[in-house]
Amino acid sequence: MDYQFRNKLSAEELKKNKIIPILFGIFFVGFSIRYITHHDLLFDPDSYLWYRMANYYAGINTEHIIEKGGNLIDTLAYYPTGRNLDKELFLLPWVIGYSYKLLSFVGLANMDMMDYMFIFGPFFGGLTAVAGFFVMRELTNVRVAAFSSTFYAFSSNAFTRNTAGDTGQESLGTFLIFMWIYFFIKAAKEEPLSRKQIYYSLAGGIILALANSTWGGNFFYYGMVLASVFFYTLLGILREDNYKTEKVLVPFSIVYVTGAVFSYLLIPYRYPLKAFYTNPPNMMVTFMVLLSLALVVNFRRKLGIRPIYIVAGLFTISLAIAYTMGKLDHVIEFFQGFIHGKKSLTGETVAYYRMVGWDEFKNTYGVILIGLVFAPLLLAYEYWKDGDFRWVFLFMWLILGAVAFRWMVRLSFLLALILPTVTFLLADRFTLGKEVSFSGKKKAEKSLVNPGKFNALVLIAVVFLIAVPNLNDGVAAARALKFSDNGVKPWQDAGQWIKENTPENALLIHWWDYGYHLQTFAERRTIVDGGNAGPPVPGGNVNRNVDVAKMFTSTEDYFPKFLEIYNPEDLPVYVLVSVEEFGKSGAINFHAGDELFITSFTVPASGNQDQDQRTIGDILKRNQLSTYHIINYGSYYQIWTQILRDNQGNYHPEWSEKLLAKLLPFNTGYGQGLKHFQLVYQNGWVYIYRYLS
């Protein structure tokens, strides 16, 4: 069976190489391993936003999303302003809602919306693995693409927001990202400014805009492609390989200009055209577009200007423009971010921004880390031989993906496709075959060893050392999500109680994580949610989370001042806290810049409960821990406690009067001593207080 790289993947080749069954197999593996997490409720908070919007688009529940002042407003979000839905593109729920509506119209939708939602994460997860096959098929060969995309289909590192119960924007967003990259790579193989190159580039630009509007993770791939083209252009100029440089620069320019314009047409508020040349990343894109135009003109008209002079001149002009516009410091800060690991490359959140060590690399990827160690050498060698763009592209994807994961533990998924690809590419180089270069010219390569029996040994090693362990990890990770909705059921119960026992105009105040849950289950107004996009109100902070955090880290006396800002209509107010705030108090304290320090420690159980109580009591007394909550797990006790000492060791008993500490189920909590907060509901997970004005 001929699995060698070709410039085109025709229908005949698909049939000859039996690629269609392979693609179905990749999709089936990707879909099924994600769908086994199906349970009673969606477990990711963001999924409930898509659930509500999908219900709206399907025409099932439109009660709380209304036309107001010519805009579509979600009245339950970001009280008192509401959420202006016209300023965002909800492509994922749009696809879910309208497809559900269409299937209902033809009588095929015989399930409720939540069950339908369970399908879409796995569906796009499997489809993204197939898209990954086509991307890597263009960059390597069919065999490597089949191995790496199958690996991606069942890799636990690729499960981000695309499992049953976790249908997030990443599910559709990653599929769109792989598709616009695929069209860009296809365009870069065609003749400069040919009809096919322009068509592929335009398709890539339009899909880039859709990916931009779907998921912020597109930013990494945006920068990765930019970096690849930039360094390839510089290397090409040094090699004086004008033709190959032109082949890549032209589609790059068309893709990004089309993406910018189409993004503006989709959401003008979010993507104003001036952003295309004012923020640092897009200033680099503008520079690359100008460079592309200048080099094309120079190549076509043979002006005789050395490309290196064009690069130096345009770079100087770009810096001068940035200085004139007062943006030079932003440009410098942006590039410093690549060195120090700040938001310019990967983004950052309170929950996930921490450095990753070698042990986490090893535990996450196992034996395929061999690709990270040796593949850069192979890719550099291949580029030195033929100057093809694909080697620079694979190199930059691998290195930037590793750097991103190093900076933020959550970002392991950025390596989920590229790392197995380069690892399998290393193994593939031990076989004898014919390759076709990126420019379409055939070349014969000698294998490093006699392929024969060695190929079988390589295949066995790949299966048993890489595929089987990672498949086992993927299944285990999927099964571990089986009961992830247990943390959502208490919110469902609390929401049902709120619907039945509070006025319809009640205002719910809580930490932002639970906003989508409560908008869905309680159908009451909220101030903050996981979108973190609420417009500021007069007297409030630009970031509403900061105001909510300060409210929780202040005493009860501060609460009326908070309500003056966020409750202008004097609605009935209910405040909710959860045991989850024991762990999330660090994020709350981070936003408030306060001294609300809550931590935990464990004590082994001895089998004698009285003795255990005395042991715990001695620890609390010895460390002056007067505010605590004890959880008995059978074999050990977990004690959550509030730290009342500052960095200098000074004791601050007044810190125990902070509102969050008084509302949580501490021994001094449950609202004890509060004048204006009455505990009206609790289920051991969620605690609801009515505010008594």
ZALUMTOR-605813 format. One record per residue (C-alpha): residue number from 1; z, x, y. Coordinates in steps of 0.25 Angstrom, whole numbers. Last residue first. Layout:
N
resi_c3_c1_c2
NUM_Z_X_Y
...
This chain:
693
resi_c3_c1_c2
693_217_-129_182
692_220_-130_167
691_210_-122_159
690_208_-127_145
689_209_-116_135
688_201_-114_122
687_204_-103_111
686_193_-99_101
685_196_-92_89
684_209_-98_83
683_203_-112_85
682_209_-114_99
681_209_-126_108
680_216_-131_120
679_223_-119_125
678_228_-122_140
677_225_-113_151
676_230_-115_165
675_244_-110_165
674_243_-99_155
673_256_-94_148
672_251_-95_134
671_236_-97_134
670_234_-94_119
669_239_-80_123
668_252_-72_122
667_251_-71_107
666_236_-68_109
665_227_-80_106
664_218_-77_118
663_220_-85_131
662_231_-76_137
661_224_-63_134
660_211_-69_140
659_219_-73_153
658_226_-60_156
657_241_-62_155
656_242_-51_145
655_238_-41_155
654_251_-43_162
653_258_-35_151
652_252_-23_157
651_259_-10_151
650_254_3_157
649_249_13_147
648_240_20_156
647_227_14_150
646_233_0_152
645_243_-7_143
644_243_-22_139
643_233_-21_127
642_231_-35_122
641_232_-37_107
640_224_-41_95
639_231_-39_82
638_223_-39_69
637_232_-40_57
636_228_-34_43
635_226_-38_29
634_227_-53_32
633_219_-54_44
632_230_-58_53
631_227_-59_68
630_237_-55_78
629_235_-58_93
628_242_-50_104
627_248_-49_118
626_261_-41_118
625_256_-28_114
624_267_-18_119
623_263_-7_109
622_276_-6_101
621_277_-21_102
620_264_-25_97
619_265_-14_85
618_279_-19_82
617_274_-33_81
616_262_-30_72
615_272_-23_62
614_282_-35_63
613_271_-45_61
612_266_-37_49
611_280_-36_43
610_281_-51_44
609_267_-53_37
608_271_-44_25
607_257_-41_19
606_256_-28_26
605_245_-32_35
604_238_-20_42
603_239_-20_58
602_226_-21_66
601_224_-18_81
600_217_-26_92
599_213_-25_107
598_214_-33_120
597_213_-26_133
596_212_-35_145
595_213_-25_156
594_201_-28_165
593_187_-24_168
592_183_-39_167
591_170_-36_159
590_177_-25_150
589_189_-34_148
588_181_-45_143
587_173_-36_134
586_186_-30_129
585_192_-44_127
584_181_-46_117
583_189_-43_105
582_201_-52_108
581_191_-61_115
580_185_-65_101
579_198_-72_99
578_192_-82_108
577_194_-87_122
576_190_-100_129
575_193_-106_143
574_191_-121_146
573_188_-126_160
572_186_-140_165
571_175_-139_176
570_179_-136_191
569_165_-136_196
568_166_-122_201
567_170_-116_188
566_165_-102_187
565_170_-96_200
564_182_-104_204
563_185_-103_189
562_187_-88_189
561_197_-90_201
560_205_-100_193
559_206_-90_181
558_212_-79_188
557_226_-85_187
556_225_-84_172
555_225_-69_172
554_213_-61_172
553_206_-54_160
552_199_-67_156
551_194_-71_170
550_189_-56_172
549_181_-58_159
548_175_-71_164
547_171_-65_177
546_165_-53_171
545_158_-61_161
544_151_-68_173
543_144_-56_176
542_139_-57_191
541_154_-60_194
540_158_-73_200
539_161_-77_214
538_149_-86_215
537_143_-87_201
536_135_-77_193
535_124_-81_184
534_127_-81_169
533_120_-71_161
532_130_-66_151
531_122_-72_140
530_133_-72_131
529_141_-83_139
528_148_-86_152
527_152_-97_160
526_152_-109_150
525_149_-124_151
524_152_-132_139
523_144_-136_127
522_155_-132_117
521_147_-127_105
520_135_-121_112
519_139_-117_126
518_152_-112_119
517_145_-103_110
516_136_-98_120
515_148_-94_129
514_156_-88_119
513_153_-73_122
512_156_-75_137
511_171_-75_137
510_176_-89_140
509_176_-101_150
508_171_-115_146
507_169_-125_157
506_170_-140_153
505_160_-150_158
504_159_-157_145
503_174_-159_145
502_182_-153_134
501_187_-158_120
500_175_-161_111
499_165_-150_116
498_176_-140_118
497_181_-142_103
496_167_-141_98
495_166_-127_106
494_179_-122_100
493_174_-126_86
492_160_-119_89
491_168_-107_95
490_176_-106_82
489_163_-106_74
488_157_-94_82
487_166_-83_76
486_163_-88_62
485_148_-87_65
484_148_-73_60
483_150_-78_46
482_137_-73_40
481_136_-61_49
480_141_-52_39
479_131_-57_30
478_120_-51_39
477_127_-38_40
476_128_-37_25
475_114_-40_23
474_109_-30_33
473_118_-19_28
472_113_-22_14
471_99_-21_19
470_102_-8_26
469_108_-2_13
468_96_-7_5
467_85_-2_15
466_90_12_19
465_95_20_7
464_90_11_-4
463_76_6_1
462_73_19_9
461_77_28_-2
460_69_20_-12
459_57_21_-3
458_58_36_0
457_59_38_-15
456_47_30_-18
455_40_38_-7
454_44_51_-14
453_38_47_-27
452_24_50_-21
451_25_54_-6
450_23_69_-7
449_32_74_4
448_30_75_19
447_18_66_19
446_6_71_26
445_0_63_37
444_-14_58_39
443_-18_52_53
442_-26_40_57
441_-28_38_72
440_-23_24_77
439_-17_30_90
438_-3_27_84
437_-7_36_72
436_-11_30_59
435_-4_36_47
434_-9_40_33
433_1_42_22
432_10_51_14
431_25_47_14
430_37_55_19
429_34_50_33
428_38_36_28
427_52_40_26
426_53_44_41
425_46_31_45
424_57_24_37
423_68_30_46
422_59_28_58
421_58_13_55
420_72_11_50
419_77_16_64
418_67_8_72
417_70_-5_67
416_86_-7_67
415_87_4_78
414_88_-6_90
413_97_-14_81
412_108_-4_82
411_110_-9_96
410_124_-15_95
409_131_-1_94
408_127_2_108
407_124_16_113
406_120_23_100
405_112_11_96
404_104_12_109
403_102_27_107
402_97_25_93
401_87_14_98
400_83_24_109
399_80_35_98
398_73_26_88
397_65_18_98
396_61_30_105
395_56_37_93
394_48_25_88
393_41_24_101
392_38_39_102
391_33_39_88
390_24_26_90
389_18_33_103
388_9_42_94
387_9_57_99
386_2_61_86
385_10_73_80
384_21_75_90
383_24_60_89
382_25_61_74
381_35_73_76
380_43_65_86
379_44_53_77
378_48_62_65
377_59_69_73
376_64_55_78
375_64_50_64
374_74_60_59
373_88_56_64
372_86_42_68
371_78_39_55
370_89_45_46
369_98_35_52
368_91_26_42
367_102_30_32
366_113_22_39
365_109_13_51
364_122_7_56
363_132_16_49
362_125_28_53
361_123_24_67
360_137_19_68
359_142_33_63
358_134_40_73
357_141_34_84
356_137_21_93
355_141_20_107
354_147_7_113
353_141_-5_120
352_141_-16_111
351_151_-26_116
350_152_-23_130
349_137_-24_131
348_126_-13_134
347_111_-13_135
346_103_-3_127
345_94_6_136
344_99_4_151
343_112_-1_147
342_119_12_145
341_118_23_135
340_121_35_143
339_107_42_142
338_98_29_143
337_107_24_154
336_105_36_162
335_90_31_162
334_94_18_168
333_104_24_178
332_93_33_183
331_84_21_185
330_95_13_192
329_97_25_201
328_83_25_205
327_82_10_208
326_83_10_223
325_69_5_225
324_65_18_232
323_71_27_221
322_65_19_210
321_51_20_217
320_53_35_218
319_57_36_203
318_44_28_200
317_36_38_209
316_42_50_202
315_39_44_188
314_25_40_192
313_22_54_197
312_28_61_185
311_21_52_175
310_7_54_182
309_9_69_183
308_12_69_168
307_-1_61_166
306_-10_72_171
305_-19_67_182
304_-34_69_179
303_-38_55_184
302_-44_52_171
301_-47_38_174
300_-42_32_161
299_-31_42_159
298_-26_42_173
297_-27_27_174
296_-20_25_161
295_-9_35_165
294_-6_28_179
293_-6_15_172
292_4_19_162
291_13_27_171
290_14_15_180
289_18_6_168
288_28_17_164
287_34_18_177
286_35_3_178
285_42_3_164
284_52_14_169
283_55_5_181
282_57_-6_171
281_68_2_165
280_74_5_178
279_74_-9_185
278_65_-11_196
277_50_-11_191
276_50_-22_181
275_62_-29_187
274_53_-33_199
273_46_-42_190
272_59_-51_188
271_63_-52_173
270_76_-61_172
269_72_-71_183
268_57_-70_180
267_60_-74_166
266_47_-77_158
265_37_-72_169
264_45_-60_172
263_46_-56_157
262_31_-58_157
261_29_-48_168
260_38_-38_163
259_33_-39_148
258_18_-38_153
257_22_-25_161
256_29_-20_149
255_19_-22_139
254_7_-18_148
253_14_-5_152
252_17_-2_137
251_3_-5_133
250_-3_5_143
249_7_16_141
248_5_17_126
247_-10_19_125
246_-10_27_137
245_0_37_131
244_-9_38_119
243_-22_41_127
242_-15_51_137
241_-10_60_126
240_-7_72_136
239_4_76_127
238_14_77_139
237_8_63_143
236_10_58_129
235_25_62_129
234_27_56_143
233_20_43_138
232_28_43_125
231_41_45_133
230_38_33_142
229_32_24_131
228_44_26_122
227_54_24_133
226_48_11_137
225_47_6_123
224_62_9_121
223_66_3_135
222_59_-10_131
221_65_-9_117
220_79_-8_123
219_77_-19_133
218_72_-29_123
217_87_-30_119
216_88_-39_131
215_82_-51_122
214_73_-62_124
213_67_-61_138
212_64_-46_136
211_58_-50_122
210_49_-60_129
209_44_-50_139
208_41_-40_128
207_33_-50_121
206_24_-52_133
205_23_-37_135
204_20_-35_120
203_9_-45_120
202_3_-39_133
201_3_-25_126
200_-4_-30_114
199_-14_-37_122
198_-17_-25_131
197_-18_-16_119
196_-27_-25_112
195_-36_-26_124
194_-37_-11_126
193_-29_-5_138
192_-26_8_130
191_-31_7_115
190_-21_1_106
189_-9_7_99
188_0_5_111
187_-3_-10_110
186_2_-11_96
185_15_-4_100
184_17_-13_112
183_14_-25_103
182_25_-21_93
181_35_-18_104
180_33_-32_109
179_35_-38_95
178_47_-29_92
177_54_-34_105
176_50_-49_102
175_57_-48_89
174_69_-41_95
173_70_-52_105
172_69_-64_95
171_81_-60_87
170_88_-52_99
169_89_-66_106
168_100_-70_96
167_100_-78_84
166_113_-74_78
165_117_-84_68
164_106_-81_58
163_103_-66_62
162_95_-61_74
161_105_-56_84
160_105_-42_80
159_102_-41_65
158_94_-28_66
157_105_-18_63
156_108_-26_50
155_95_-21_45
154_88_-32_37
153_75_-34_45
152_75_-20_51
151_75_-14_37
150_63_-22_34
149_57_-18_48
148_59_-3_45
147_53_-4_30
146_41_-12_34
145_38_-4_46
144_39_9_39
143_29_4_28
142_20_-2_38
141_18_10_47
140_25_16_59
139_24_11_74
138_15_-1_72
137_22_-5_59
136_35_-3_66
135_32_-14_76
134_26_-23_66
133_38_-21_56
132_48_-24_68
131_41_-37_71
130_44_-41_56
129_59_-37_58
128_59_-45_71
127_54_-57_63
126_65_-56_53
125_76_-56_65
124_68_-67_72
123_70_-76_60
122_84_-71_57
121_88_-75_71
120_80_-88_71
119_85_-94_59
118_99_-96_63
117_94_-103_75
116_88_-114_67
115_102_-117_60
114_108_-118_74
113_96_-127_79
112_98_-138_68
111_90_-138_56
110_78_-146_51
109_68_-140_60
108_54_-143_53
107_51_-157_58
106_39_-153_67
105_46_-156_80
104_59_-149_74
103_51_-136_71
102_46_-136_86
101_59_-139_92
100_65_-128_83
99_54_-118_88
98_57_-122_102
97_72_-119_101
96_71_-106_93
95_60_-100_101
94_66_-105_115
93_80_-100_109
92_74_-86_108
91_66_-86_120
90_77_-90_130
89_71_-84_142
88_81_-83_154
87_81_-87_168
86_77_-101_165
85_90_-103_157
84_99_-103_170
83_113_-103_164
82_123_-112_171
81_128_-109_185
80_143_-114_183
79_143_-111_172
78_136_-100_165
77_131_-108_153
76_133_-122_149
75_123_-128_160
74_111_-120_154
73_101_-121_165
72_86_-123_165
71_82_-121_180
70_75_-130_190
69_88_-133_197
68_94_-137_184
67_87_-140_171
66_97_-142_160
65_103_-135_148
64_116_-142_144
63_110_-154_137
62_98_-148_130
61_102_-148_116
60_91_-150_105
59_78_-149_114
58_74_-137_105
57_74_-128_118
56_88_-132_121
55_93_-130_107
54_87_-116_107
53_94_-114_120
52_108_-118_114
51_105_-109_101
50_100_-97_109
49_113_-98_117
48_121_-99_104
47_114_-87_98
46_120_-79_109
45_134_-81_103
44_130_-75_89
43_136_-83_78
42_126_-95_76
41_134_-105_67
40_134_-109_53
39_129_-97_45
38_116_-90_43
37_118_-75_41
36_109_-75_30
35_98_-77_40
34_97_-62_45
33_95_-56_31
32_84_-67_29
31_76_-66_41
30_75_-50_41
29_72_-50_26
28_62_-61_27
27_55_-55_39
26_53_-42_32
25_48_-48_20
24_38_-57_28
23_33_-44_34
22_32_-37_21
21_25_-49_15
20_15_-48_27
19_13_-33_26
18_6_-34_12
17_-1_-21_15
16_-15_-27_13
15_-11_-40_20
14_-5_-34_32
13_-16_-24_33
12_-27_-36_33
11_-19_-43_44
10_-20_-30_52
9_-9_-21_56
8_-16_-11_65
7_-14_4_68
6_-10_7_54
5_2_14_48
4_2_16_33
3_7_5_23
2_-4_6_13
1_0_0_0
